[in-house]
Amino acid sequence: MPRAEHYLSEYKSMWLFTMFDLPVDTKRARRDYSRFRNLLLDNGFTQMQYSVYARFCGSEEIAETYKRAIETKLPPDGYVRLLAVTDRQFGKMQSFHGKRRAGNESAPSQLLLF
């Protein structure tokens, strides 16, 4: 049986949020927007809301790797914010669809190799 330290901790696992407001008023701006959005999708981010994407990271170090990757590909204009929260904090988020409570996304299942 695997030891307990091999399991992901909800205090050490992170969710990395990328929130952005990019211009789309010119052909070039729309191209930059598409490239940035595709960068996020290609790196495993999921759209949470319009211009809000999130990705589960097993540790803070992994989250930092994705932050650096995004920083190197920032579009020339607009605003981008990166926010990392623990899986525990993410689980406390309240989500609503209309007036109904909606469930939060779950962390991906851990692959166990032995």
Backbone as CSV, one residue per row, in Angstrom:
resi,resn,N_x,N_y,N_z,CA_x,CA_y,CA_z,C_x,C_y,C_z
1,MET,0.847,-1.188,0.000,0.000,0.000,0.000,0.889,1.246,0.000
2,PRO,0.566,2.260,-0.803,1.397,3.465,-0.868,1.380,4.234,0.450
3,ARG,2.452,4.916,0.692,2.527,5.733,1.901,1.706,6.997,1.731
4,ALA,1.274,7.567,2.846,0.373,8.727,2.844,0.986,9.942,2.151
5,GLU,2.302,10.113,2.199,2.892,11.319,1.620,2.817,11.338,0.094
6,HIS,2.438,10.219,-0.521,2.309,10.182,-1.974,0.989,10.767,-2.466
7,TYR,0.053,10.962,-1.568,-1.233,11.514,-1.970,-1.159,13.030,-2.028
8,LEU,-1.951,13.626,-2.915,-1.968,15.080,-3.046,-2.632,15.699,-1.828
9,SER,-2.015,16.699,-1.279,-2.571,17.417,-0.135,-3.386,18.595,-0.633
10,GLU,-4.571,18.795,-0.045,-5.397,19.934,-0.457,-4.797,21.255,0.006
11,TYR,-3.793,21.190,0.870,-3.113,22.410,1.304,-1.891,22.712,0.435
12,LYS,-1.370,21.707,-0.271,-0.194,21.914,-1.120,-0.555,21.983,-2.597
13,SER,-1.637,21.303,-2.991,-2.081,21.383,-4.390,-2.656,22.759,-4.640
14,MET,-2.488,23.237,-5.854,-2.896,24.605,-6.193,-3.825,24.614,-7.401
15,TRP,-4.605,25.670,-7.485,-5.357,26.018,-8.694,-4.788,27.340,-9.167
16,LEU,-4.365,27.399,-10.404,-3.827,28.632,-10.972,-4.898,29.257,-11.855
17,PHE,-5.306,30.456,-11.486,-6.298,31.201,-12.255,-5.591,32.206,-13.147
18,THR,-6.062,32.327,-14.366,-5.616,33.362,-15.292,-6.848,34.151,-15.693
19,MET,-6.829,35.440,-15.380,-7.952,36.327,-15.697,-7.418,37.410,-16.613
20,PHE,-8.130,37.702,-17.675,-7.591,38.680,-18.612,-8.678,39.507,-19.261
21,ASP,-8.262,40.694,-19.660,-9.104,41.630,-20.404,-8.232,42.143,-21.543
22,LEU,-8.440,41.587,-22.723,-7.597,41.921,-23.865,-8.412,42.631,-24.937
23,PRO,-7.787,43.590,-25.609,-8.515,44.293,-26.675,-8.751,43.370,-27.871
24,VAL,-9.845,43.623,-28.576,-10.162,42.867,-29.796,-10.639,43.821,-30.890
25,ASP,-10.138,45.065,-30.836,-10.618,46.107,-31.749,-9.940,46.102,-33.120
26,THR,-8.842,45.383,-33.255,-8.167,45.298,-34.555,-7.925,43.832,-34.899
27,LYS,-7.575,43.594,-36.138,-7.297,42.223,-36.572,-6.123,41.638,-35.787
28,ARG,-5.094,42.446,-35.584,-3.928,41.977,-34.829,-4.296,41.688,-33.375
29,ALA,-5.105,42.554,-32.768,-5.519,42.345,-31.376,-6.330,41.053,-31.241
30,ARG,-7.204,40.789,-32.190,-7.991,39.551,-32.161,-7.088,38.329,-32.311
31,ARG,-6.062,38.450,-33.145,-5.103,37.356,-33.310,-4.339,37.124,-32.001
32,ASP,-3.900,38.214,-31.352,-3.192,38.090,-30.073,-4.085,37.451,-29.014
33,TYR,-5.357,37.852,-29.002,-6.325,37.276,-28.061,-6.451,35.772,-28.298
34,SER,-6.621,35.377,-29.548,-6.773,33.954,-29.887,-5.529,33.156,-29.517
35,ARG,-4.373,33.708,-29.796,-3.124,33.015,-29.456,-2.999,32.817,-27.951
36,PHE,-3.336,33.854,-27.184,-3.223,33.751,-25.731,-4.223,32.727,-25.189
37,ARG,-5.455,32.791,-25.663,-6.484,31.838,-25.228,-6.071,30.407,-25.586
38,ASN,-5.555,30.201,-26.789,-5.105,28.866,-27.202,-3.909,28.392,-26.385
39,LEU,-3.033,29.311,-25.992,-1.917,28.963,-25.113,-2.448,28.368,-23.811
40,LEU,-3.461,29.022,-23.244,-4.042,28.518,-21.999,-4.658,27.136,-22.203
41,LEU,-5.443,26.984,-23.242,-6.094,25.700,-23.510,-5.071,24.600,-23.772
42,ASP,-4.018,24.921,-24.528,-2.973,23.939,-24.833,-2.201,23.517,-23.588
43,ASN,-2.211,24.371,-22.556,-1.510,24.065,-21.310,-2.443,23.511,-20.242
44,GLY,-3.616,23.054,-20.643,-4.503,22.363,-19.713,-5.423,23.236,-18.893
45,PHE,-5.537,24.511,-19.242,-6.457,25.387,-18.519,-7.882,25.133,-19.007
46,THR,-8.844,25.308,-18.107,-10.258,25.153,-18.409,-10.941,26.496,-18.239
47,GLN,-11.835,26.818,-19.146,-12.564,28.083,-19.035,-13.591,27.966,-17.915
48,MET,-13.467,28.856,-16.924,-14.405,28.885,-15.803,-15.536,29.868,-16.085
49,GLN,-15.186,30.992,-16.639,-16.108,32.044,-17.042,-15.444,32.765,-18.203
50,TYR,-16.144,33.707,-18.778,-15.574,34.468,-19.878,-14.291,35.144,-19.398
51,SER,-13.189,34.874,-20.044,-11.868,35.440,-19.738,-11.328,35.040,-18.368
52,VAL,-11.840,33.949,-17.804,-11.308,33.398,-16.553,-11.040,31.911,-16.793
53,TYR,-9.778,31.534,-16.672,-9.367,30.156,-16.904,-8.638,29.650,-15.665
54,ALA,-8.728,28.348,-15.405,-8.074,27.765,-14.236,-7.444,26.435,-14.613
55,ARG,-6.384,26.109,-13.874,-5.703,24.832,-14.076,-5.289,24.280,-12.731
56,PHE,-5.522,22.991,-12.522,-5.079,22.332,-11.301,-3.593,22.039,-11.416
57,CYS,-2.862,22.325,-10.346,-1.425,22.048,-10.286,-1.165,21.265,-9.003
58,GLY,-0.425,20.194,-9.091,-0.175,19.347,-7.934,0.663,19.981,-6.844
59,SER,1.354,21.068,-7.151,2.191,21.737,-6.152,2.393,23.196,-6.551
60,GLU,2.927,23.963,-5.613,3.225,25.368,-5.892,4.319,25.491,-6.949
61,GLU,5.260,24.557,-6.944,6.340,24.585,-7.925,5.798,24.401,-9.345
62,ILE,4.842,23.509,-9.500,4.236,23.305,-10.821,3.469,24.555,-11.240
63,ALA,2.758,25.170,-10.295,2.032,26.415,-10.597,3.006,27.493,-11.062
64,GLU,4.167,27.585,-10.424,5.177,28.575,-10.819,5.671,28.318,-12.242
65,THR,5.803,27.057,-12.614,6.216,26.713,-13.979,5.220,27.253,-14.994
66,TYR,3.935,27.075,-14.718,2.907,27.581,-15.639,2.847,29.104,-15.629
67,LYS,3.073,29.709,-14.477,3.109,31.180,-14.414,4.203,31.721,-15.330
68,ARG,5.396,31.123,-15.230,6.512,31.582,-16.065,6.208,31.374,-17.549
69,ALA,5.589,30.252,-17.887,5.246,29.987,-19.291,4.275,31.041,-19.815
70,ILE,3.318,31.433,-18.991,2.351,32.455,-19.400,3.037,33.810,-19.513
71,GLU,3.892,34.133,-18.549,4.582,35.429,-18.562,5.420,35.612,-19.825
72,THR,5.978,34.534,-20.344,6.805,34.662,-21.550,5.971,34.859,-22.809
73,LYS,4.675,34.594,-22.747,3.801,34.696,-23.924,2.693,35.730,-23.747
74,LEU,2.897,36.698,-22.852,1.868,37.718,-22.638,1.625,38.522,-23.905
75,PRO,0.366,38.835,-24.189,0.083,39.684,-25.349,0.603,41.103,-25.109
76,PRO,0.845,41.869,-26.172,1.438,43.200,-26.013,0.523,44.213,-25.327
77,ASP,-0.789,44.028,-25.394,-1.731,44.974,-24.793,-2.724,44.226,-23.914
78,GLY,-3.418,44.989,-23.074,-4.446,44.397,-22.225,-3.926,44.057,-20.841
79,TYR,-4.819,43.502,-20.041,-4.506,43.167,-18.655,-4.616,41.663,-18.446
80,VAL,-3.636,41.109,-17.737,-3.646,39.692,-17.384,-3.306,39.600,-15.905
81,ARG,-4.080,38.799,-15.182,-3.813,38.555,-13.759,-3.667,37.058,-13.540
82,LEU,-2.699,36.687,-12.713,-2.491,35.296,-12.332,-2.698,35.190,-10.829
83,LEU,-3.443,34.185,-10.415,-3.738,33.996,-8.995,-3.685,32.514,-8.681
84,ALA,-2.870,32.141,-7.704,-2.792,30.745,-7.272,-3.455,30.619,-5.906
85,VAL,-4.339,29.647,-5.777,-4.994,29.367,-4.494,-4.851,27.875,-4.216
86,THR,-4.859,27.519,-2.941,-4.758,26.104,-2.598,-6.046,25.387,-2.980
87,ASP,-5.943,24.079,-3.120,-7.127,23.280,-3.430,-8.163,23.427,-2.321
88,ARG,-7.703,23.572,-1.105,-8.611,23.771,0.042,-9.388,25.077,-0.125
89,GLN,-8.696,26.167,-0.468,-9.365,27.455,-0.688,-10.326,27.367,-1.869
90,PHE,-9.913,26.698,-2.929,-10.759,26.536,-4.106,-12.054,25.808,-3.737
91,GLY,-11.937,24.808,-2.876,-13.103,24.042,-2.450,-14.109,24.856,-1.663
92,LYS,-13.673,25.964,-1.081,-14.571,26.829,-0.310,-15.287,27.857,-1.183
93,MET,-14.951,27.896,-2.469,-15.583,28.848,-3.376,-17.070,28.513,-3.503
94,GLN,-17.888,29.542,-3.532,-19.320,29.359,-3.750,-19.630,29.683,-5.201
95,SER,-20.308,28.772,-5.872,-20.660,28.945,-7.279,-22.173,28.890,-7.426
96,PHE,-22.692,29.734,-8.311,-24.132,29.787,-8.536,-24.415,29.829,-10.027
97,HIS,-25.495,29.209,-10.416,-26.023,29.306,-11.773,-27.425,29.852,-11.614
98,GLY,-27.589,31.124,-11.943,-28.844,31.792,-11.600,-28.898,31.907,-10.087
99,LYS,-29.987,31.485,-9.489,-30.096,31.526,-8.028,-29.795,30.181,-7.390
100,ARG,-29.456,29.206,-8.226,-29.171,27.870,-7.713,-27.685,27.686,-7.452
101,ARG,-27.391,26.996,-6.385,-26.016,26.670,-6.041,-25.483,25.648,-7.040
102,ALA,-24.302,25.875,-7.539,-23.655,24.961,-8.486,-22.419,24.370,-7.827
103,GLY,-22.051,23.191,-8.226,-20.860,22.553,-7.675,-19.589,23.109,-8.289
104,ASN,-18.507,23.002,-7.548,-17.201,23.424,-8.049,-16.565,22.288,-8.840
105,GLU,-15.627,22.625,-9.686,-14.861,21.624,-10.410,-14.052,20.815,-9.396
106,SER,-13.776,19.583,-9.730,-12.994,18.714,-8.855,-11.559,18.648,-9.349
107,ALA,-10.667,18.414,-8.412,-9.278,18.178,-8.794,-9.232,16.877,-9.582
108,PRO,-8.370,16.775,-10.572,-8.287,15.529,-11.335,-7.874,14.374,-10.433
109,SER,-8.303,13.190,-10.769,-7.929,12.008,-9.994,-6.431,11.792,-10.104
110,GLN,-5.837,11.384,-8.996,-4.404,11.127,-9.004,-4.151,9.753,-9.609
111,LEU,-3.186,9.693,-10.483,-2.798,8.430,-11.088,-1.848,7.726,-10.133
112,LEU,-2.191,6.529,-9.761,-1.385,5.778,-8.811,-0.633,4.684,-9.560
113,LEU,0.682,4.757,-9.541,1.519,3.744,-10.184,2.228,2.934,-9.119
114,PHE,2.265,1.633,-9.323,2.972,0.791,-8.352,3.657,-0.358,-9.035
